[in-house]
Amino acid sequence: MTGGKRADGDAIRTCILSRAESPRDGLIRLALSPDGEVLPDVRAKAPGRGAWIGVDRAELNASGKKLHGALSRAFKTSALRIPDDLGDRIAAQLERALLDRLGLEAKAGYVVIGGERIEKAGRSGKLHLLLHASDAGSDGSRKLDQALRVGTDREGSGDTGFTLPLPRTILSLALGRENVVHVGLTDPKAAARVSEALSRWLHFIGPDPDPKPCEMASQGASGAGGDVTNDEQTGI
């Protein structure tokens, strides 16, 4: 593993498997527990030596002996254990990081939920990121997508919010509210932070290409069809 910094000061790390270099925020850190188990450390806060990977879950799962050798060199010991579900553990931590980030932005007042409130924010140009639950009704998603386009003077562009691979039950738990079907971010920096966490997760879980979830991400609503419910129109 090598280190360094870009001209803008961002720390550079090298993926132990692909040898590709990237800013540390674009990689995932692995740490070694006191008993020698390799554990994900996606927030890069665990003490001690770390190893960095930039591959997705499928590549990680297929790495086999190459991973063990690379980790042995990075941690300078062969006395380590790689859990069979390491890829799933990393994915779970990345998902948790995304949901925690949404929760923090909500506490800061940068999240709007409820169809009517999101539509109003969208049409007034105050919506910087729009997210839909995987089980959102297609009519409700289309209505909010249209409001987003109107507010940014991009009618006819086909730009939409992004449909998360997460159902409303998970979003509701993350935000501590009931029936959260759609989520809007009204601050550009908050939207960028959520987009970064989402991109890291999606890149790792694959195999779908990274949809670049940023402001006005282009992606058709893939939620279940059906009429807009009262909850989607006015509820939480």
Buried (B, 14 or more C-beta within 10 A) or exposed (E): BEEEEEEEEEEBBBBBBBEEBBBBEBBBBBBBEEEEEBBBBBEBEBEEEBBBBBBBBEBBBEBEEEBBBBBBEBBEEEEBEBEEEBBBBBBBBBBBBBBEBBBBBBEEEBBBBBBEBBBBBBBEEBBBBBBBBBBBBBBBBBBBBBBBBBBBEEEEEEBBBBBBEBBBEBBBEBBEBEBBBBBBBBBEEBBBBBBBBBBBBBBBBBEEEEBEBBBBBEBEBBBEEEEBBEBBBEBB
